Amino acid sequence: MTHPVTDRATGAPAHYKLRYPGSWWYLDLDPSTRDASIRRRIEHQAKGIPQLSRERLDGLIRDTRRTAREAYGRGALQAAGMVRFPGGDAMLSATSVVLRMPVPDDQSADLAEVLFGAGMQAGGPQSSGYPPREVELLELPDVGPVGRIASVEDIDYKGKPVPTALLHTLFPIPGRREYLLVSSSTPNVDLKDQFFEVFDAIAGTLRFVEVEVAVKSSSTNENGK
């Protein structure tokens, strides 16, 4: 499936492709349907797990709705998530959001400078006890240079800090002063290395593409009609 980048400059790609693991599902970002859609999806995933408390399940539904609401508010192009219940009251969850990042006209669009600025701003000051942010330039096959920011941050939720592992990947959009940001996160900080492998794999599937529109001739076809 391809997704529109929108408002492209001349010579810039019109769409991008991004693949998720089969266990992931797209988050409904439509304000008129997202709350009910997210509840149905998560409750379906939790079916047959009687040991999972209603409180934990409702908390996950609230958190996922918040992610979808914030993604919509930031103009996200798409969002996806996963949830698993490995046993008892335990939960594994993660989300990934794709955003456009225009570079202001008075700022450099160079990847290294944009990455440095994003790394300084990501999540604000880190709390003590967390490893420092990892900010690096990478070269991805079939993609080219990208920026990567990995960290553990305290994310504020209704005044309560929630430790969260985050991985941001910045993709320069060819021919434009803009980037695509693939921003993935999980509250399962103790499994951050395993989740980062998945997040890197997701980001590694991104490709910018041109979508060819087949125009059917109104006068002839291969049968001469």
N, C-alpha and C positions, 0 to 999 in steps of 0.2 A: 504494500500500500504506500502511495506517495502522499505527501502533505504539502500544502502551499506555503511558500515562504512569504508571499504577498508583497505588493508594492516594490517590485523589482526594478533595478536600474537597467539601462540598455546593456545587453551582453551578460547580465547576471543570471544565475539559474532561477527557475521559477518554482521548483519544488525540492523537497528532500525526502529521503527514505531513512527509516530507523526501525530496527527490529528489536522485539522484546522476547524473552523466553516464553515458552508456551504456557507457563503457570501464571504469567502476568495478564492483567486485563486493563483496558482503557478506562480511565476515570471520566465520568460524565461531568462536564464543566458547565452545562446549561443550568442557570439558576432556577429555572422552572421545573427541572426534573432531577437534579443531582442528588438531593437529600434522599429521596425515595429510592433512586437507582443504587446509590452506595449502600444503603441499608439492606436492600435485597441481595446485592452481591455478597456482602460480608456474612450475612446470616445464612446464605446458601453454603458458603465455605465452611461455616461453623456447624452445619447440620450433622447430627450424629456424634457430637462431642459433648456429652452431658456434664462432664466435669468442669467445663469452661463456665466461669461465673458470668451471670448477666451483667454485672458491673464491669468486668473486663471487656466484654463484647461491646457494651454501649460506649465505653471509653474509646475503643478502636474505631467505632463508627463515627464518633465525634471528631476524633483526630483526622480521619480520612476526609470527612466533610470539610474540615478546616483547611486541609491541604488543597482540596479542590476549589474552595472559595478563594483562598489566597492566590492560587494559580490563575484563576479567572480574573481576579482583580489586577494581576500583573500582566495581563494580556497573553497568557500562555497559548502556544500553538497547539499543544497537546499535553496530556499527563497520563501516566499509567501507574499501576500499583500491584502489589502482591501481598498475600497474607497466608500464613500457614500456622497450624496448631500441632506442634510436635508431640504433645502429651501433657497431661495435667492441665494446669491453668496457664501454661506457657504459650507465648505467641511470637511469631516472627513476622515482621512487616517491613515494607520498603515502598518508596514512591520515586518516580522520576518525572521531571517536568522539563518541557522544551520551551525556551523563551527567546525572543529577539532582543538583541542588545545593540541599539544604534550608538555610534560614537559621536559625541557632540562635535560640531564644526571647529571649535576652538581647541580640540584635543587631538593628539596623535592617534592614528588608527593602527600603528605598528603593534603587532601581536605581543611582543615582549613588554611594551609599555602598558598596554591594556591589561595584560595578565598581572603585572606588578600592581596596578591600581586596584584590580578586582581582588587580588590576594590581600591587600591592605584593608579592604572594606568588608570582606566576607565575614559575616557573623559578628563584626565588631571585635572588641578586645576579647581575647581568650581567657577563660578562667584558669587559675593555677591548677596544676595537677594533670593537665592535658598535654599530650605531645604537641610540639609546634606544628603549624601548618606546613604542608609540603606544597611548594609552588614550583612547577617545572614546565619546561617546553619539551614537547614530544613530537616525533615524526611518525604518523600513522600510515601504514600501507594504503595506497589508493586514495588517500585523503590529503596528506601533507602535514605541515606544522599545525599543532594545536596546543592549547594551554590546559594545564591540569592543576586543580587545587584540591587537596585532601585535608580534612581536619575533623576534629571532634569539638563541638561547640555546645554551650548551654543555650538552647532555644527557649525563649520566654513563651509560656502558655498560661494565660490568665494569672500572671504574676508568679508562676512557678517555673523554675529553670528545669528543662528536660534535656539531659545529655543526649546528643544526636551526632551520629557520624555522617559527614557530608562529603560528596565528591562532585566537583564542578568541572566540566570539560568545555572549553571555549573553541568554537570552530569559526575561522574567518569565512565570511560569505564571499566567494569570488566576485570581483568587480564592484564591490560595495563597501561603504564605511560602516559595516554592520557585522555582528557576530551572531551565531546561534549558540545558546548556552544550554547544555544538557546537565541539569542539576538533580542529583540523586541523593537520597537520604534514608537512614534507618535509625530507629531508637534502640536497636539491638547492638549497642556499642561494643559489648564483649565479643561480638562476631564481626567486627568491622572489617577485618582483613578478608574474610570470606565474601562479605557483601561487596567490598571494593572490587574484588575480582569480577563479580557479576556486573557491577556498574561500569567497569572498564570495558567489559565485553559488549554491553549495550551501546555505549558511546562509540565503540569501534565499528559498529555496523552503519553509522551515519554516512550517507552519500548525498551529494547535491546532484540533481538530475534535471534534464529538460524533458518535458512530457510532450510527446508528439501526438497531435490530434489528427486522426485519420478523417479526411474529407471525402465523403461519398459523392461521386459524380452524379449529377442529375440527368446526364444525357446518355452515358454508356457505362456498362460494367463488363466483367470478363465474359459474360454470355452475349454481349453485344446488344443488351436491351437498355 
